[in-house]
Amino acid sequence: MRAPDETTIKAGQTLLSVEGVSLSFGGVKAIRNVSFDIRKGEIRAIIGPNGAGKTSMLNVINGFYHPQEGQITFKGIKRKKMRPHDAATGGIARTFQNVALFKSMTTLDNIMAGRTLRMHKSFFWQLLRYGPAEQEEIEHRRKVEEIIDFLEIQHIRRVPVGRLPYGLQKRVELGRALAMEPELLLLDEPMAGMNLEEKEDMCRYVIDVNNHYGTTIALIEHDMGVVMDLANRVVVLDYGQKIADGTPDEVKANKAVIDAYLGVAH
């Protein structure tokens, strides 16, 4: 049976599913038989105390880690191992807990780097920057300028990102991920280290990305107020195991979740 292509997956249907995934590093079990899904068009939060396995799960989804057990199904295609290149070309983009930008490059050039997989002309033509390659670069530059306008960072477009405050660096990293035109955007603690005003701005952009671009979002976030405001559904991990999955209100009232966050002994 032919796997459905991206055009057959409609809003509300499963875009990605995690099925029985387990991941160990030596004797340490980071993820233990975890299953959940992410539906097209939603904002899906992955939460839990420190060391719960949240970032490890994102690393499995985008192919950085390969689980010992279980599989990932993305757009109807089952994969025991999701290689990073397959994830990127298939439509999965990622930001990181610690900003991963080219600090000496400008905001514009960092976001342009996100267009690399969308460039089809050969390296030779790109070196010449002539004819077809020049036209292609103009088109990619137009897309990047649209993202810069969308994120309201026109005033820093020519500034090396290493000179920017942390909150703006996180916004540039979001812009670089958007430049890949992802179907699924993975955000690893997008509000970490931000003050209240910066958090409010980032929340607004996450919602706008979801609404304006129709991008499905999976995010890790420690600020429970942010999670409850943003997420359509929440999955909770603790010591690598799933302990809850549901709407924000359902999760907030779950005794196992309350105990995990209060540090009640297992």
C-alpha positions as CSV (number, residue, x, y, z in Angstrom):
1,M,0.0,0.0,0.0
2,R,1.4,3.4,-1.0
3,A,2.2,5.7,1.9
4,P,0.1,8.9,1.8
5,D,2.0,12.0,0.6
6,E,1.9,15.3,2.4
7,T,-1.2,16.5,0.4
8,T,-3.3,13.7,1.9
9,I,-2.6,14.7,5.5
10,K,-5.1,17.3,6.5
11,A,-5.4,19.5,9.6
12,G,-6.2,17.4,12.6
13,Q,-4.8,14.2,11.1
14,T,-1.6,12.6,12.4
15,L,1.5,14.2,10.9
16,L,4.0,12.3,13.0
17,S,3.7,9.5,15.5
18,V,6.2,8.1,18.0
19,E,5.6,4.4,18.6
20,G,7.1,2.5,21.5
21,V,10.4,4.4,21.4
22,S,13.1,3.5,23.8
23,L,16.6,5.1,24.0
24,S,19.5,4.2,26.2
25,F,23.0,5.5,26.6
26,G,25.0,2.7,28.1
27,G,23.0,1.7,31.3
28,V,21.1,5.0,31.4
29,K,17.5,4.7,29.9
30,A,16.7,8.2,28.6
31,I,13.4,7.2,27.0
32,R,11.3,4.2,28.0
33,N,8.6,2.8,25.6
34,V,7.1,6.2,24.8
35,S,4.3,6.7,22.3
36,F,2.4,9.8,21.2
37,D,1.4,11.6,18.1
38,I,1.5,15.2,16.7
39,R,-1.4,16.3,14.6
40,K,-1.1,18.6,11.6
41,G,-1.7,22.2,12.5
42,E,-1.5,21.9,16.2
43,I,0.9,23.2,18.9
44,R,2.0,20.1,20.8
45,A,4.0,20.6,24.1
46,I,6.4,18.1,25.6
47,I,7.0,18.8,29.2
48,G,8.5,17.3,32.3
49,P,11.0,17.9,35.1
50,N,14.7,18.2,34.4
51,G,16.1,14.9,33.1
52,A,12.7,13.6,31.9
53,G,14.0,12.9,28.4
54,K,12.4,15.8,26.5
55,T,15.4,16.9,24.5
56,S,16.3,13.3,23.8
57,M,12.9,12.8,22.3
58,L,13.3,15.8,20.0
59,N,16.7,14.4,19.0
60,V,15.0,11.1,18.1
61,I,12.3,12.9,16.0
62,N,14.8,14.9,14.0
63,G,17.2,11.9,13.6
64,F,20.1,13.0,15.8
65,Y,19.6,10.0,18.0
66,H,18.5,6.5,16.8
67,P,16.3,4.6,19.3
68,Q,17.1,1.0,20.2
69,E,13.3,0.2,20.1
70,G,10.3,1.6,18.4
71,Q,9.8,3.7,15.3
72,I,8.8,7.1,14.0
73,T,6.1,7.5,11.4
74,F,6.3,10.9,9.5
75,K,3.8,11.7,6.8
76,G,2.8,8.1,6.6
77,I,6.3,6.7,6.2
78,K,7.6,4.4,8.9
79,R,11.2,4.8,9.9
80,K,13.2,2.8,12.4
81,K,15.8,5.5,12.1
82,M,15.1,9.1,11.0
83,R,18.4,10.5,9.6
84,P,18.9,14.2,10.1
85,H,19.1,14.8,6.3
86,D,15.8,12.9,5.8
87,A,14.2,14.9,8.6
88,A,15.3,18.2,7.1
89,T,14.5,17.5,3.5
90,G,11.2,15.9,4.6
91,G,10.1,19.1,6.3
92,I,11.3,19.0,9.9
93,A,13.2,22.1,11.2
94,R,14.7,22.6,14.7
95,T,15.8,25.2,17.1
96,F,18.0,24.5,20.1
97,Q,18.0,25.1,23.8
98,N,21.4,26.9,23.5
99,V,21.3,29.2,20.5
100,A,23.1,27.6,17.5
101,L,23.9,30.5,15.1
102,F,26.9,31.6,13.1
103,K,27.9,34.4,15.5
104,S,30.1,36.4,13.1
105,M,27.5,36.3,10.3
106,T,24.7,38.9,10.0
107,T,21.0,38.2,10.8
108,L,20.3,38.2,7.0
109,D,23.1,35.6,6.3
110,N,22.1,33.4,9.2
111,I,18.5,33.2,7.9
112,M,19.7,32.7,4.3
113,A,21.6,29.6,5.6
114,G,18.2,28.1,6.3
115,R,17.5,28.2,2.5
116,T,20.4,25.9,1.6
117,L,18.2,22.8,1.2
118,R,15.9,24.8,-1.1
119,M,18.7,25.8,-3.5
120,H,18.9,23.6,-6.6
121,K,21.6,25.2,-8.7
122,S,25.0,23.6,-8.6
123,F,27.9,24.8,-6.5
124,F,29.6,26.0,-9.7
125,W,26.7,28.3,-10.6
126,Q,26.4,29.6,-7.1
127,L,30.1,30.5,-7.2
128,L,29.6,32.4,-10.4
129,R,26.4,34.1,-9.1
130,Y,25.4,34.5,-12.7
131,G,22.3,33.7,-14.8
132,P,20.1,31.0,-13.2
133,A,22.0,31.0,-9.9
134,E,21.6,34.7,-9.6
135,Q,17.9,34.5,-10.2
136,E,17.6,31.7,-7.7
137,E,19.4,33.7,-5.1
138,I,17.2,36.7,-5.7
139,E,14.1,34.6,-5.1
140,H,15.6,33.1,-1.9
141,R,16.6,36.5,-0.7
142,R,13.0,37.7,-1.2
143,K,11.7,34.8,1.0
144,V,14.2,35.7,3.7
145,E,13.2,39.4,3.6
146,E,9.6,38.2,4.1
147,I,10.6,36.3,7.2
148,I,12.6,39.3,8.5
149,D,9.5,41.5,8.1
150,F,7.3,38.8,9.8
151,L,9.6,38.6,12.9
152,E,10.0,42.4,13.0
153,I,13.8,42.3,12.9
154,Q,14.5,44.7,10.0
155,H,16.6,46.9,12.2
156,I,19.2,44.1,12.8
157,R,19.3,42.5,9.4
158,R,22.9,43.7,8.8
159,V,24.1,43.2,12.4
160,P,26.4,40.2,13.3
161,V,24.2,38.0,15.6
162,G,27.1,37.7,18.1
163,R,26.4,41.4,19.0
164,L,22.7,40.9,19.6
165,P,21.0,40.4,23.0
166,Y,19.9,36.9,23.7
167,G,16.2,37.4,23.0
168,L,16.9,38.7,19.5
169,Q,19.3,35.8,18.9
170,K,16.5,33.4,19.7
171,R,14.2,35.2,17.2
172,V,16.9,35.0,14.5
173,E,17.2,31.3,15.1
174,L,13.5,31.0,14.7
175,G,13.8,32.8,11.4
176,R,16.5,30.5,10.2
177,A,14.2,27.5,11.0
178,L,11.3,29.2,9.2
179,A,13.5,29.7,6.1
180,M,13.4,25.9,5.6
181,E,9.6,26.2,5.2
182,P,9.0,23.3,7.6
183,E,5.8,21.3,8.0
184,L,6.9,20.4,11.6
185,L,8.9,22.9,13.7
186,L,10.6,21.6,16.8
187,L,11.3,24.3,19.4
188,D,13.6,23.3,22.3
189,E,12.9,25.7,25.2
190,P,12.3,28.8,22.9
191,M,11.7,31.0,26.0
192,A,14.7,29.8,28.1
193,G,16.7,32.7,29.6
194,M,14.3,35.4,28.5
195,N,12.8,38.2,30.6
196,L,9.0,38.6,30.7
197,E,8.8,41.0,27.8
198,E,10.9,38.7,25.6
199,K,8.8,35.7,26.5
200,E,5.6,37.6,25.6
201,D,7.1,38.5,22.2
202,M,8.2,34.9,21.5
203,C,4.8,33.5,22.5
204,R,3.2,35.9,20.0
205,Y,5.6,34.8,17.2
206,V,5.0,31.1,18.0
207,I,1.2,31.6,17.7
208,D,1.7,33.7,14.5
209,V,3.9,31.0,12.9
210,N,1.2,28.4,13.6
211,N,-1.6,30.6,12.3
212,H,0.1,32.5,9.4
213,Y,2.2,29.7,8.0
214,G,0.0,26.8,9.2
215,T,3.2,25.2,10.6
216,T,2.7,22.3,13.1
217,I,4.8,23.0,16.2
218,A,6.2,20.7,18.9
219,L,7.9,22.5,21.7
220,I,9.7,21.9,25.0
221,E,9.1,24.5,27.6
222,H,9.6,24.8,31.4
223,D,7.3,27.8,31.9
224,M,4.0,26.1,32.7
225,G,2.1,29.4,32.1
226,V,3.4,29.5,28.6
227,V,2.6,25.9,27.9
228,M,-1.0,26.2,29.1
229,D,-1.5,29.3,27.0
230,L,0.1,28.0,23.8
231,A,-0.5,24.3,23.5
232,N,-3.5,22.4,22.1
233,R,-2.2,19.2,23.7
234,V,0.5,18.3,26.2
235,V,2.5,15.1,26.7
236,V,4.3,14.7,30.0
237,L,7.5,12.7,30.5
238,D,9.1,11.8,33.8
239,Y,12.3,9.7,34.1
240,G,11.9,8.8,30.4
241,Q,8.4,7.5,30.7
242,K,5.1,9.0,29.5
243,I,2.9,9.8,32.6
244,A,0.2,11.9,31.0
245,D,-1.2,13.0,27.6
246,G,-4.1,15.3,26.9
247,T,-5.3,18.9,26.9
248,P,-3.6,21.5,29.1
249,D,-6.5,21.3,31.6
250,E,-6.4,17.5,31.7
251,V,-2.7,17.5,32.3
252,K,-2.8,20.2,34.9
253,A,-5.2,18.2,37.0
254,N,-3.4,14.9,36.6
255,K,-2.1,13.6,40.0
256,A,1.0,11.9,38.4
257,V,2.0,15.2,36.8
258,I,1.5,17.1,40.1
259,D,3.6,14.5,42.0
260,A,6.4,14.7,39.3
261,Y,6.7,18.4,39.5
262,L,6.5,18.4,43.3
263,G,9.2,15.8,43.5
264,V,7.1,13.1,45.2
265,A,9.0,9.9,45.4
266,H,8.1,7.2,42.9
